[in-house]
Amino acid sequence: MTTEAVLVEVLTRLSKYGPHFRRVVADFVSGLRDDPRLTIEPQTHEMFESGLEMFTRRPDKSYSMTDCMSMVVCRERGITDVLTADHDFEQEGFTILLTRQR
């Protein structure tokens, strides 16, 4: 399960590596969209508003808006384990499944 907001963030961050890589990452995301095992939550106005509410309630945190929207969706769906190395999710009570390599 992921969100369109996460896919937008992936495409945006990786787009700076040139035309070839842009095609590769676009094909990857297209493949994800075609995978019946994956649910991609559409980005809606309601998701944006809920994420913004969380973003606003956490001025002491460095959570991105995408992270806030993702956390809201996870809570709504009862998801507790998140495939990320982002410790911001731990601060909100989620179990992160990846570790950062240093």
C-alpha positions in Angstrom: 0.0 0.0 0.0 1.3 3.5 -0.9 -0.1 6.8 -1.8 0.0 8.9 -5.0 1.7 11.6 -2.9 4.6 9.2 -2.2 4.9 8.4 -5.9 4.9 12.1 -6.7 7.7 12.6 -4.2 9.7 9.7 -5.6 9.3 11.0 -9.2 10.2 14.5 -8.1 13.3 13.5 -6.2 14.7 11.3 -8.9 13.8 13.5 -11.8 17.1 15.5 -11.4 19.2 12.6 -12.7 18.5 13.2 -16.4 16.3 12.0 -19.2 17.3 8.3 -19.0 16.7 8.0 -15.3 13.4 9.9 -15.6 12.2 7.3 -18.1 13.4 4.5 -15.9 11.6 5.8 -12.8 8.5 6.7 -14.8 8.4 3.1 -16.1 8.9 1.8 -12.5 6.0 3.8 -11.2 3.8 2.7 -14.1 4.7 -0.8 -13.3 3.6 -0.3 -9.7 0.3 1.1 -10.9 -0.3 -2.1 -12.9 0.6 -4.4 -10.0 -2.6 -6.0 -8.6 -0.8 -6.7 -5.3 -0.3 -3.0 -4.6 -2.9 -0.6 -3.5 -2.2 3.1 -4.4 -4.4 5.5 -2.4 -5.4 8.4 -4.6 -4.4 11.8 -3.5 -7.6 13.6 -2.6 -8.5 17.0 -1.2 -9.5 15.3 2.0 -6.1 13.6 2.3 -4.4 16.9 1.7 -6.6 18.6 4.4 -6.0 15.8 6.9 -2.2 15.9 6.2 -2.2 19.7 6.6 -4.0 19.4 9.9 -1.3 17.1 11.2 1.5 19.2 9.6 0.1 22.2 11.5 -0.3 20.4 14.8 3.4 19.3 14.7 5.4 22.6 14.4 8.2 21.1 16.5 8.7 18.3 13.9 10.4 18.3 10.5 7.7 16.0 9.0 7.2 16.6 5.3 3.6 17.1 4.0 3.9 13.8 2.2 4.8 12.1 5.4 1.9 13.7 7.2 -0.5 12.5 4.5 1.0 9.0 4.6 0.7 8.8 8.4 -2.9 9.9 8.3 -3.7 7.2 5.7 -1.8 4.5 7.7 -3.8 5.4 10.8 -7.1 5.3 8.9 -6.3 1.9 7.5 -4.9 0.5 10.7 -1.4 0.1 9.3 1.3 0.1 12.0 4.4 -1.3 10.1 5.8 1.1 7.5 8.4 0.3 4.8 10.7 3.2 5.4 13.8 4.2 7.2 12.3 7.5 8.2 12.4 7.8 12.0 9.7 10.5 11.9 7.3 7.6 11.6 8.7 6.0 14.8 8.0 9.3 16.6 4.3 8.9 15.7 4.2 5.3 17.0 4.8 3.3 13.7 7.2 0.5 13.3 9.7 1.2 10.6 10.9 -1.8 8.6 14.1 -0.4 7.1 17.3 1.0 8.6 19.5 3.7 7.2 22.9 2.7 6.0 25.7 5.1 7.0 
